């Protein structure tokens, strides 16, 4: 029997973890932690598992990998994603684009448009199973590959029913940036939106206005060397060998919720000096944890979404492209809303579904 069940990540923006049963074998798809500090990976999810597949290196998809390493399980991931795994990990490499046969099952992987080395997974089981992990088709930095047809899909619906396209997001961000004076900190995941955000700011405000912290520089240097990003991506090259520019207007820094790394250092220093809200500002552009929401509650903190997940129109188009008969709307707080959307595909939640 072949079944799929969401162990976590349905009904909240919680750790991604999906159980795939293939006859007498159990595989886990992603093993996340967070993004909230109290959203832990449950080691019991590994009971009976024989392998783990990880789509990309963001904490809510890879943060529980240490448990899989301690259990000695083989972990399937791309070479880029594997860099974020503990050194003792038993890694089996997946291609960013291509096919693999694992225990007799054909698995197709394609670039997910969301993160360096990030992939979606398609399993040739039943009439096809598609697991998106996180994905986006709107990036000017990352490429997205179209998946094969699949009757069953676990779909990234992080933005729920929000249907605002990236073009409108960028207009709103530009308007916000034009409306504040002084320096602006943009906290980011280095392997996520850091590169495309730098590219956007260079286009609109000039290269000299942008600074990357060392963590982002290192990650984006590897991205350019990999040859897997867009041709325009190389326009950020002058930023990669530039030392600290304390007076740069835009500071792109790790971490995405400013709870660590250079981003937290700037927020703390600006707050203590009285600059925050006067001539120094923080703009969050992704999912905000309690820490980020706290910063946004005081003068100088802002939120303006930058699409790194699919708006509703892309979710619907994906279901149509797959020819999906059933799907689970993952990583959103009200998945039951999709029951009244008039979609052709049946919606499932925590149920164990046969493929």
PyMOL commands that set and color helices and strands:
alter all, ss='L'
color gray80, all
select helices_A, chain A and resi 43-46+59-62+65-70+79-82+166-179+194-205+207-209+214-226+231-239+261-273+290-296+312-322+335-340
alter helices_A, ss='H'
color red, helices_A
select strands_A, chain A and resi 2-8+17-22+25-29+49-53+74-77+90-93+98-102+105-111+119-123+129-131+152-156+183-187+210-212+250-253+280-284+301-303+326-330+346-347+353-354
alter strands_A, ss='S'
color yellow, strands_A
deselect
rebuild
show_as cartoon
